[in-house]
Amino acid sequence: MPPGPIGGASAWRGREMAASGAWIHTPSARETGEIDAALDAVKRRKIEILGVSRAAFPLPTLGPVLEGIRRELLGGRGFVLIRGIPRQNYATADMATIFWGIGAHFRGAVSQNAKGHVLGHVRDLGYRVDDPSVRTYQTTRRQYYHADSCDIVGLMCLQKARSGGLSTIVSSVTLYNEMLARDPALTRVLFEPFCVDRRGEIPPGMKPYYAIPVFNWHASLLTGYYVRRYIESAQRLEDVPRLTDRQLAALDLLDSLADDDALHLQMDFEPGDIQLLHNHQILHDRTDFDDWPEPERKRHLLRLWLCPPDG
């Protein structure tokens, strides 16, 4: 465990962030013009989306801004919202190319599932959340606070739900600090391994679960990884140890703190928004949502998982 509370930009509190716009970047007219020009060049050259590199998607002014955002994600507050890409100007395929092109400036796109998808679609597929082979983002249900299995997760909003579907984020560093102040003994439990369900996506030769602590302290850096729904669903597997009362109490305290309005930050995506999060220091959630009946109006996000060289 760390020797005590952790300070710095990553130890932010939601109520303070809500009063500040420092985490929002609105591209200038020049920057949006660069995006448009880069998209046109890709289309003229007929480059398939997976072949769009940073060199193929030049952003002379926005590129250095994205470099600053990468540094802020990995070494600062851990999250940024890019707001103002004009969704109404582009077809869905063009938006996907823009998102991929911006992601290429961070580098390191990795697979998000057993099928090898590197540009994911976050939509309700009509699945049941209690199905152990289903991942929660494929339903309309609340996701609860969790981290994804990469350094940076990016989400681009193409279409909002009819209601709900708000994004909520919280600093895992702040959660650690708050837990430490309340119950150091329970905090220590979260530095011990928990078994996590692979939800049917099992690499060859591996078990249907893996073990990992919620908090890890290494080289003077606190990192976090948490998916309580998958910790609980792992209990269905015979060789997974049963959760102890102390483990459950530690998870309950963590969840109650994450739900504290003073600690988390909630935001509503608009079409064209891009949210970028540092998974190792941010937990994210999504509220339940009610979708439109028309297929073309249903809530639709694109997702990138990124592992940049310095991640």
C-alpha positions as CSV (number, residue, x, y, z in Angstrom):
1,M,0.0,0.0,0.0
2,P,1.1,3.6,-0.4
3,P,2.5,5.2,2.7
4,G,-0.5,7.5,3.0
5,P,-2.9,9.7,1.0
6,I,-2.0,10.5,-2.6
7,G,-2.0,14.1,-3.9
8,G,-1.7,15.6,-7.3
9,A,-3.9,16.2,-10.3
10,S,-5.3,12.7,-10.4
11,A,-6.8,13.1,-6.9
12,W,-9.7,15.3,-8.2
13,R,-13.2,15.5,-6.8
14,G,-16.3,15.6,-9.0
15,R,-18.0,18.6,-7.5
16,E,-14.9,20.7,-8.1
17,M,-14.5,19.4,-11.7
18,A,-18.2,20.2,-12.4
19,A,-17.5,23.9,-11.6
20,S,-14.5,23.9,-14.0
21,G,-14.4,23.6,-17.8
22,A,-10.7,22.8,-17.8
23,W,-11.4,19.2,-18.8
24,I,-13.3,20.2,-22.0
25,H,-11.5,21.0,-25.3
26,T,-13.6,22.6,-28.0
27,P,-11.8,22.4,-31.3
28,S,-11.2,25.8,-33.0
29,A,-12.4,26.4,-36.6
30,R,-8.9,25.8,-37.7
31,E,-8.7,22.5,-35.9
32,T,-12.1,21.3,-37.3
33,G,-10.9,22.4,-40.8
34,E,-7.8,20.2,-40.4
35,I,-10.1,17.2,-39.5
36,D,-12.1,17.8,-42.6
37,A,-9.1,18.1,-44.8
38,A,-7.5,14.9,-43.3
39,L,-10.8,13.0,-43.9
40,D,-10.9,14.2,-47.5
41,A,-7.3,13.1,-48.1
42,V,-8.1,9.6,-46.7
43,K,-11.1,9.3,-49.0
44,R,-9.3,10.5,-52.1
45,R,-6.5,8.0,-51.5
46,K,-9.1,5.3,-50.7
47,I,-7.3,4.2,-47.5
48,E,-9.3,1.6,-45.6
49,I,-10.0,2.7,-42.0
50,L,-7.5,0.3,-40.4
51,G,-4.8,1.7,-42.6
52,V,-5.3,5.3,-41.4
53,S,-2.1,6.2,-39.6
54,R,-1.0,9.4,-37.9
55,A,0.9,10.3,-41.1
56,A,-2.2,9.6,-43.2
57,F,-4.3,11.8,-41.0
58,P,-2.2,14.9,-40.5
59,L,-3.5,17.5,-37.9
60,P,-0.8,20.3,-37.8
61,T,-2.6,22.4,-35.2
62,L,-4.8,19.8,-33.4
63,G,-2.0,17.2,-33.3
64,P,0.1,19.0,-30.7
65,V,-3.1,19.6,-28.7
66,L,-3.7,15.9,-28.8
67,E,-0.2,15.3,-27.5
68,G,-1.0,17.6,-24.6
69,I,-4.2,15.7,-24.0
70,R,-2.2,12.4,-23.9
71,R,0.1,13.8,-21.3
72,E,-2.9,15.0,-19.3
73,L,-4.5,11.6,-19.5
74,L,-1.5,9.6,-18.4
75,G,0.1,12.0,-15.9
76,G,-2.7,14.5,-14.9
77,R,-6.3,14.4,-14.1
78,G,-6.8,11.4,-16.3
79,F,-9.8,12.5,-18.5
80,V,-10.7,14.9,-21.3
81,L,-13.8,15.6,-23.3
82,I,-13.4,16.8,-26.9
83,R,-16.7,18.6,-27.7
84,G,-17.6,20.3,-31.0
85,I,-17.0,17.9,-33.9
86,P,-20.0,18.7,-36.2
87,R,-21.8,15.3,-36.3
88,Q,-24.4,16.7,-38.7
89,N,-21.7,17.3,-41.4
90,Y,-20.6,13.6,-41.7
91,A,-21.9,10.2,-42.5
92,T,-21.4,7.5,-39.8
93,A,-18.6,6.0,-41.8
94,D,-16.8,9.4,-42.0
95,M,-17.3,9.8,-38.2
96,A,-15.6,6.4,-37.7
97,T,-12.7,7.5,-39.8
98,I,-12.3,10.7,-38.0
99,F,-12.4,8.9,-34.6
100,W,-9.8,6.4,-35.8
101,G,-7.6,9.1,-37.2
102,I,-7.7,11.1,-33.9
103,G,-6.9,7.8,-32.1
104,A,-4.0,7.2,-34.4
105,H,-2.3,10.3,-32.9
106,F,-2.3,8.5,-29.5
107,R,-1.2,5.2,-31.2
108,G,-1.6,1.7,-29.9
109,A,-5.2,0.6,-30.8
110,V,-5.8,-2.9,-29.4
111,S,-8.5,-5.6,-29.6
112,Q,-11.6,-5.1,-27.4
113,N,-13.1,-8.6,-27.5
114,A,-12.5,-12.2,-28.4
115,K,-13.5,-11.4,-32.0
116,G,-10.5,-9.0,-32.4
117,H,-12.6,-5.8,-32.9
118,V,-10.4,-2.7,-32.6
119,L,-13.2,-0.2,-33.4
120,G,-16.1,-1.2,-31.2
121,H,-19.7,-0.3,-31.3
122,V,-21.5,0.4,-28.0
123,R,-25.2,-0.3,-28.6
124,D,-28.1,-2.1,-27.0
125,L,-28.3,-5.5,-28.7
126,G,-31.4,-6.6,-26.7
127,Y,-29.3,-8.9,-24.5
128,R,-30.0,-9.7,-20.8
129,V,-27.4,-8.4,-18.4
130,D,-27.7,-11.5,-16.2
131,D,-26.4,-13.7,-19.1
132,P,-22.8,-14.6,-18.2
133,S,-21.7,-14.5,-21.8
134,V,-23.0,-10.9,-22.3
135,R,-21.0,-7.7,-21.6
136,T,-23.0,-5.0,-20.0
137,Y,-22.4,-2.4,-22.7
138,Q,-24.6,-4.5,-25.0
139,T,-27.6,-3.8,-22.9
140,T,-29.6,-0.7,-21.7
141,R,-28.7,-1.4,-18.1
142,R,-26.4,0.7,-15.8
143,Q,-22.8,-0.5,-16.2
144,Y,-21.7,0.4,-12.7
145,Y,-18.2,1.7,-12.0
146,H,-15.5,-0.2,-13.8
147,A,-12.3,0.0,-15.8
148,D,-11.5,-1.4,-19.2
149,S,-8.5,-3.6,-20.1
150,C,-6.3,-1.0,-21.7
151,D,-4.5,2.3,-20.9
152,I,-6.9,4.7,-22.6
153,V,-10.5,4.2,-23.5
154,G,-12.1,6.6,-26.1
155,L,-15.8,6.9,-26.8
156,M,-17.3,8.9,-29.6
157,C,-21.0,9.7,-29.5
158,L,-22.9,9.2,-32.7
159,Q,-26.4,9.2,-31.3
160,K,-27.9,9.9,-27.9
161,A,-30.6,7.8,-26.2
162,R,-34.1,9.1,-25.8
163,S,-33.3,9.5,-22.1
164,G,-30.6,8.5,-19.7
165,G,-27.3,6.9,-20.7
166,L,-25.3,9.6,-18.8
167,S,-21.5,9.0,-18.3
168,T,-20.2,9.1,-14.8
169,I,-16.6,9.0,-13.9
170,V,-14.6,9.0,-10.6
171,S,-10.9,9.1,-9.7
172,S,-9.7,5.8,-8.3
173,V,-7.0,7.8,-6.5
174,T,-9.6,9.8,-4.7
175,L,-11.5,6.6,-3.9
176,Y,-8.4,5.2,-2.3
177,N,-7.8,8.4,-0.3
178,E,-11.4,8.4,0.9
179,M,-11.3,4.7,1.9
180,L,-8.0,5.1,3.7
181,A,-9.4,7.9,5.8
182,R,-12.5,5.8,6.8
183,D,-11.1,2.3,7.1
184,P,-7.4,1.5,6.5
185,A,-8.0,-2.2,7.2
186,L,-10.7,-2.6,4.6
187,T,-8.6,-0.5,2.2
188,R,-5.8,-3.1,2.5
189,V,-8.2,-5.8,1.3
190,L,-8.5,-4.2,-2.1
191,F,-4.7,-4.7,-2.6
192,E,-5.3,-8.5,-2.6
193,P,-6.4,-10.4,-5.7
194,F,-10.1,-10.8,-6.7
195,C,-11.3,-13.3,-9.2
196,V,-12.9,-11.7,-12.3
197,D,-15.1,-13.5,-14.8
198,R,-14.0,-13.6,-18.4
199,R,-17.6,-13.7,-19.5
200,G,-17.1,-16.4,-22.0
201,E,-14.1,-14.7,-23.8
202,I,-11.5,-17.3,-22.8
203,P,-8.0,-17.4,-24.5
204,P,-6.7,-20.8,-25.3
205,G,-5.3,-22.6,-22.3
206,M,-6.6,-20.0,-19.9
207,K,-9.1,-20.3,-17.1
208,P,-12.6,-18.7,-17.4
209,Y,-11.5,-16.1,-14.9
210,Y,-8.4,-14.2,-13.8
211,A,-7.2,-12.8,-10.5
212,I,-6.2,-9.2,-10.0
213,P,-6.3,-6.7,-7.1
214,V,-8.6,-3.6,-7.3
215,F,-5.7,-1.4,-6.3
216,N,-2.0,-1.8,-7.0
217,W,0.9,0.2,-5.7
218,H,4.1,0.1,-7.9
219,A,6.9,2.5,-8.5
220,S,5.2,5.2,-6.5
221,L,2.1,5.0,-8.7
222,L,-1.4,3.8,-7.7
223,T,-3.4,2.0,-10.4
224,G,-6.9,0.6,-10.2
225,Y,-8.9,-2.1,-12.0
226,Y,-12.4,-2.8,-11.0
227,V,-15.5,-4.6,-12.5
228,R,-17.7,-5.7,-9.6
229,R,-20.4,-7.2,-11.8
230,Y,-17.7,-9.6,-13.2
231,I,-16.2,-10.3,-9.8
232,E,-19.7,-11.4,-8.6
233,S,-20.4,-13.4,-11.7
234,A,-17.1,-15.3,-11.3
235,Q,-18.7,-16.8,-8.2
236,R,-20.7,-19.1,-10.4
237,L,-17.4,-21.0,-11.3
238,E,-16.6,-24.0,-9.1
239,D,-12.9,-23.3,-8.5
240,V,-13.3,-19.6,-7.6
241,P,-13.0,-19.0,-3.9
242,R,-16.1,-17.6,-2.2
243,L,-16.0,-13.8,-1.5
244,T,-15.4,-13.2,2.2
245,D,-17.4,-10.8,4.4
246,R,-14.4,-8.5,4.5
247,Q,-14.0,-8.5,0.8
248,L,-17.7,-7.7,0.3
249,A,-17.5,-4.9,2.9
250,A,-14.5,-3.4,1.1
251,L,-16.3,-3.5,-2.2
252,D,-19.5,-2.0,-0.7
253,L,-17.5,0.9,0.8
254,L,-15.8,1.5,-2.6
255,D,-19.2,1.5,-4.3
256,S,-20.8,3.8,-1.8
257,L,-17.9,6.3,-2.2
258,A,-18.0,6.1,-6.0
259,D,-21.8,7.0,-5.8
260,D,-21.1,10.1,-3.7
261,D,-22.1,13.2,-5.7
262,A,-19.2,15.1,-4.2
263,L,-16.7,12.6,-5.6
264,H,-17.9,11.6,-9.1
265,L,-18.5,13.7,-12.2
266,Q,-21.5,13.2,-14.5
267,M,-21.6,14.3,-18.1
268,D,-24.1,14.0,-20.9
269,F,-22.7,13.1,-24.3
270,E,-23.7,15.1,-27.4
271,P,-23.3,13.7,-30.9
272,G,-19.7,14.4,-32.0
273,D,-18.3,14.3,-28.4
274,I,-15.2,12.3,-27.7
275,Q,-14.5,11.2,-24.2
276,L,-11.0,10.0,-23.3
277,L,-10.2,8.3,-20.0
278,H,-7.1,6.8,-18.3
279,N,-8.4,3.4,-17.2
280,H,-5.7,2.9,-14.5
281,Q,-6.8,6.0,-12.6
282,I,-10.4,6.5,-13.6
283,L,-13.5,4.3,-13.1
284,H,-16.4,4.9,-15.4
285,D,-20.1,4.2,-15.2
286,R,-23.2,4.6,-17.4
287,T,-26.7,5.1,-16.2
288,D,-29.7,3.1,-17.4
289,F,-31.2,4.5,-20.6
290,D,-34.4,4.4,-22.6
291,D,-33.8,4.1,-26.3
292,W,-35.7,5.3,-29.4
293,P,-37.8,2.7,-31.2
294,E,-36.4,3.6,-34.6
295,P,-33.2,1.7,-35.4
296,E,-31.5,4.8,-36.9
297,R,-32.1,6.9,-33.8
298,K,-30.9,4.4,-31.2
299,R,-28.0,5.3,-28.9
300,H,-24.8,4.5,-30.6
301,L,-21.2,5.1,-29.5
302,L,-17.9,4.1,-31.1
303,R,-15.1,2.9,-28.9
304,L,-11.3,2.7,-29.0
305,W,-9.0,0.9,-26.6
306,L,-5.5,2.5,-26.8
307,C,-2.2,1.4,-25.4
308,P,0.3,4.2,-26.4
309,P,4.0,3.5,-26.1
310,D,4.3,5.5,-22.9
311,G,1.1,4.1,-21.3
